[in-house]
Amino acid sequence: MSADKPAQKFWPNGARLAVSISMMFEGGGQPISGSGGPIPEPIKDGLPDLPTNAFFAYGYYEGIPRALNLFDKHGIKVSSFMIGEAVENAPDLAQEIARRGHEVAAHGRTWRNSYFLPRDEEKKFIADSVEMIHKVTGQRPVGWNAYWLRNSVHILETLQELGFLYHIDEPSHDEPFIIPVKGKDFVTVPYTFHMNDISSFPFESYNPMAYEQALKDEFDQLYEEGATRRRMMLIGFHDRINGHANRIRMLDRFLTYAKGHDSVWFARKDEIAKWVLENRQDTPILQRGPANVSGLPGV
């Protein structure tokens, strides 16, 4: 893509920056013992970790409902990556997310890795979450996110076979791109670790002023670059982390700041993926070899 192309080629209605929020719906899909949480000492002998499970439950009792009200306040839609068992355990909440116009996307049957599974088992692990989300919400996910972004080397072919349009499991770009898979385009809508609440702003080192400033700095730099290049900003939101009261207040301030700028598109990731496919001529197309050779998702 040429650096001097006019901005209207990048996003709908001439927007110079796309901002997209990934809201993780994980509470209720975690193992009953051994899940990571705010308590540093691990539970002994595989016993049920009651306070950590309650920490996860905060996500569906308080975090997501609070977040949905925040998004309504600002008139924005997000992409919610849902764990199958979490949806099964809190179906009313999953339905409410869909009812309010947010994207339902897949995040696995349970909150655990699947990259080490044989290909057919990994495929079933993903398909099971799709079926549960579809059963509960009436919508079939077209976007995928793995536990900590780790997938097998077969993932793009598997996702394509399951009817997905995109995945987010690669933090290599600040714009979406296409990888051809068996003659058909497959979209990557990149992730960012440094804007992810669970990895960069965890409870033990959380500084709300620093997080807010980091969001503003990320926005400002990408907004500036967006005058001549396609740019996208991602915000990672976990139900049990950014859903807490003080974090919602900080995000409220940031969204007010971002919405005070012209030409910003707050978009669901399926909207971004579809726009990219419809505007292929303005999108990076990466020809990669096998993932077990390049070390990156590809075929």
PyMOL commands that set and color helices and strands:
alter all, ss='L'
color gray80, all
select helices_A, chain A and resi 7-9+12-14+50-74+84-89+91-99+119-137+147-149+155-161+203-205+208-225+245-259+269-278+280-282+291-294
alter helices_A, ss='H'
color red, helices_A
select strands_A, chain A and resi 17-25+79-82+103-106+143-144+166-167+177-181+184-188+232-238+264-266
alter strands_A, ss='S'
color yellow, strands_A
deselect
rebuild
show_as cartoon
